[in-house]
Amino acid sequence: QTLWEGAYFRIQFADQKQEFNKRPTKIGRRSLSRSISQSSTDSYGSAASYTDSSDDETSPRDKQQKNSKGNGDFCIKNIKQADFGRREIEIAEQEMPALMALRKRAQGEKPLAGAKVVGCTHITAQTASTCESAVLMETLTALGAQCRWAACNIYSTQNEVAAALAEGGFSVFAWKGESEDDFWWCIDRCVNLEGWQPNMILDDGGDLTHWIYKKYPNMFKKIKGIVEESVTGVHRLYQLSKAGKLCVPAMNVNDSVTKQKFDNLYCCRESILDGLKRTTDVMFGGKQVMVCGYGEVGKGCCAALKAMGSIVYVTEIDPICALQACMDGFRLVKLNEVIRQVDIVITCTGNKNVVVREYLDRMKNGCIVCNMGHSNTEIDVASLRTPELTWERVRSQVDHVIWPDGKRIVLLAEGRLLNLSCSTVPTFVLSITATTQALALIELYNAPEGRYKQDVYLLPKKMDEYVASLHLPTFDAHLTELSDEQAKYLGLNKNGPFKPNYYR
């Protein structure tokens, strides 16, 4: 058993009850913002953010800021917004029962004592990936870790939350609306500090891991493990492993059942409608919608749109997911079969070039195009940055792209994540991802030498079930306990795990 294993499987339910900035500008050719890895986005966050009207346009990199204690090891938009951010974090804590339970339990022991965690996730609070930012960072600190953090998406940071973290003494390098150069600069500032060597990585999308491999490969000599939560980031880890280049153990949090079902399915089921409403005020009833991909994200989006009365089409490459779509009552088509008639196109694949220029040219006037998958490469936005097309900014994260004949499409968030960039997502479902990340860090950090090789691992099923159990008291839910006879009949331990590791 690791230091933490003996304690965290004893679940005690009794303790746990409890604007748009209108900037109409015509834009011809604009430089395409995309990361070296072409996907500095993900996992499900937000853009709704308090905006101080006194903010100037000076880059945070050009400002000298210090918090009230004189610490200046951070780079954010405006430290004066800290009070607003703290209030948002306090709201978020009410919807994150499992992390708060871990903090309470950690008062007597510090399972991450000595851990130096460098993270690249979404710097947000109750709107968006709370789990990957404020509440998670403060929980990891309560568990004994030191943290340095950057944002994994140039649009998702809530400036006031970053300010609250900086005021609280965290080394945070993130602000809403970073350039690509800013994005990599922030990651570098997190990693490259004299006298500070990270020994754990928490990543969302793989950009942080990519940067360390590229610029500071020697750091991996002291890094004990990587925790990755996104489809794209996990895919990169498997590629590194297959090529024999993965030099530390990695935990694939994305494919844990709790993360897949909650962060991907239930979260997107709620946030897809929010993002489209906020940006376009579209009515869903009777609209023809094309959803590309029927994984967990696609399933959530389709369910929400169908419930609102939309006519939903699905594209899929996987025959199993395709059959699921058919059984759920959706029409399985190829994109070119319906591209001329649909009103909304949503990508949910994590792949690249799903919606290419050919399809964009054939879309009807007024078609809304957006992305709910991980990567900003699903929609070929680069192909739209040509002299014959005119770009008009409608409002924040909403552009008209106009063809010479007057046809226009409505492009949201320049092809980046819709719910990250344009709306909010429920804190509670993201609490599950946060708790999964925390337990994965604890497991890798405390694992005895030899338990994990230089490979990619799934979170043990026992921990997966534990994460779910920590959230049940919120619903006043009561688990049934197996009798000794029933447990023997099923060949199970009465306390779990109740499903095998391969169960999906």
QUINORSUL-V37778 format. One record per residue. N is the residue number from 1. SS is DSSP state (H for helix, E for strand, C for the rest). PSI is psi in whole degrees, -180 to 180 (* if undefined). Layout:
n={N N}
ss={SS SS}
psi={PSI PSI}
//
This chain:
n={1 2 3 4 5 6 7 8 9 10 11 12 13 14 15 16 17 18 19 20 21 22 23 24 25 26 27 28 29 30 31 32 33 34 35 36 37 38 39 40 41 42 43 44 45 46 47 48 49 50 51 52 53 54 55 56 57 58 59 60 61 62 63 64 65 66 67 68 69 70 71 72 73 74 75 76 77 78 79 80 81 82 83 84 85 86 87 88 89 90 91 92 93 94 95 96 97 98 99 100 101 102 103 104 105 106 107 108 109 110 111 112 113 114 115 116 117 118 119 120 121 122 123 124 125 126 127 128 129 130 131 132 133 134 135 136 137 138 139 140 141 142 143 144 145 146 147 148 149 150 151 152 153 154 155 156 157 158 159 160 161 162 163 164 165 166 167 168 169 170 171 172 173 174 175 176 177 178 179 180 181 182 183 184 185 186 187 188 189 190 191 192 193 194 195 196 197 198 199 200 201 202 203 204 205 206 207 208 209 210 211 212 213 214 215 216 217 218 219 220 221 222 223 224 225 226 227 228 229 230 231 232 233 234 235 236 237 238 239 240 241 242 243 244 245 246 247 248 249 250 251 252 253 254 255 256 257 258 259 260 261 262 263 264 265 266 267 268 269 270 271 272 273 274 275 276 277 278 279 280 281 282 283 284 285 286 287 288 289 290 291 292 293 294 295 296 297 298 299 300 301 302 303 304 305 306 307 308 309 310 311 312 313 314 315 316 317 318 319 320 321 322 323 324 325 326 327 328 329 330 331 332 333 334 335 336 337 338 339 340 341 342 343 344 345 346 347 348 349 350 351 352 353 354 355 356 357 358 359 360 361 362 363 364 365 366 367 368 369 370 371 372 373 374 375 376 377 378 379 380 381 382 383 384 385 386 387 388 389 390 391 392 393 394 395 396 397 398 399 400 401 402 403 404 405 406 407 408 409 410 411 412 413 414 415 416 417 418 419 420 421 422 423 424 425 426 427 428 429 430 431 432 433 434 435 436 437 438 439 440 441 442 443 444 445 446 447 448 449 450 451 452 453 454 455 456 457 458 459 460 461 462 463 464 465 466 467 468 469 470 471 472 473 474 475 476 477 478 479 480 481 482 483 484 485 486 487 488 489 490 491 492 493 494 495 496 497 498 499 500 501 502 503 504}
ss={C C C C H H H H C C C C H H H H C C C C C C C C C E E C C C C C C C C C C C C C C C C C C C C C C C C C C C C C C C C H H H C C C C C C C C C C C C E C C C H H H H H H H H H H H H H H H H C C H H H H H H H H H C C C C C C C C C C E E E E E E C C C C C C C C H H H C H H H H H H H H H C C C E E E E E E C C C C C C C H H H H H H H H H C C C E E E C C C C C C H H H H H H H H H H H H C E C C E C C C E E E E C C C H H H H H H H H H C H H H H H C C C E E E E C C H H H H H H H H H H H H C C C C C C C E E E C C C C H H H H H H H H H H H H H H H H H H H H H H H H C C C C C C C E E E E E C C C H H H H H H H H H H H H C C C E E E E E C C C H H H H H H H H H C C C E E C C H H H H C C C C C E E E E C C C C C C C E C H H H H H H C C C C C E E E E C C C C C C C E C H H H H C C C C C E E E E E E C C E E E E E C C C C C E E E E E H H H C E H H H H H C C C C H H H H H H H H H H H H H H H H H H H H C C C C C C C C C E E E C C H H H H H H H H H H H H H H H C C C C C C C C H H H H H H H C C C C C C C C C C C C C C}
psi={143 173 -37 -22 -42 -30 -41 -3 -2 100 127 99 -31 -34 -11 4 111 * 138 129 108 111 77 100 141 132 127 -110 130 148 138 122 113 151 168 -40 0 26 58 46 167 176 -1 95 -134 169 -8 122 139 133 121 120 -15 -5 135 -179 9 134 137 -26 -20 2 148 108 145 149 -177 -17 5 5 132 20 66 167 108 -178 -51 110 -20 -13 7 -39 -40 -44 -39 -38 -39 -38 -39 -37 -43 -38 -30 -24 10 66 -34 -43 -39 -34 -39 -39 -45 -42 -28 -4 -28 -15 153 86 -14 21 127 -10 137 101 124 127 151 89 -160 127 85 175 -125 -21 106 -156 67 -44 -37 6 -108 -58 -38 -46 -43 -30 -45 -38 -41 -28 0 -2 156 141 141 138 143 166 143 2 133 -14 -15 -11 134 115 -37 -31 -43 -39 -42 -40 -42 -41 -32 2 6 145 94 133 91 144 157 132 29 152 171 -37 -42 -43 -51 -32 -43 -44 -43 -39 -33 -42 -42 86 125 129 5 121 116 147 1 145 130 115 153 94 -15 -1 -39 -48 -44 -44 -42 -42 -39 -44 -33 56 -27 -19 -26 -12 -27 -2 129 -21 164 136 123 136 0 158 -50 -44 -41 -41 -42 -39 -42 -36 -44 -42 -44 -34 0 21 -2 112 4 159 149 142 122 94 -29 -38 9 147 -43 -41 -46 -48 -37 -59 -39 -53 -63 -37 -48 -28 -33 -39 -20 -43 -40 -48 -43 -39 -46 -36 -32 -12 27 146 134 -27 125 -9 145 120 133 116 116 107 130 44 -158 -41 -47 -40 -44 -44 -46 -41 -43 -45 -39 -40 -25 1 12 154 113 128 152 139 147 145 -23 120 -28 -50 -37 -42 -37 -44 -43 -43 -26 2 19 150 120 122 171 148 -39 -14 -27 3 -30 -21 -14 152 -27 137 126 125 137 40 -29 7 -170 154 46 -44 104 177 -37 -45 -38 -39 -31 -6 154 160 131 2 136 130 127 170 131 3 -167 -52 148 13 0 -40 128 74 -31 -35 -15 -8 68 158 -29 -14 142 134 132 125 121 -52 -179 125 16 121 143 131 119 129 163 -29 4 -11 142 149 159 110 127 133 27 34 1 -180 125 -50 -24 -43 -24 -8 -154 165 154 132 -39 -44 -30 -19 -34 -44 -41 -46 -39 -43 -45 -45 -35 -41 -44 -44 -49 -39 -37 -4 135 153 131 -18 -41 130 -173 76 180 129 150 151 132 140 -33 -41 -38 -47 -35 -41 -46 -41 -37 -21 -12 -36 -26 -32 9 43 143 117 142 140 135 143 165 -40 -42 -43 -41 -40 -40 -11 35 156 139 -26 10 176 148 -14 152 163 -28 -5 132 *}
//
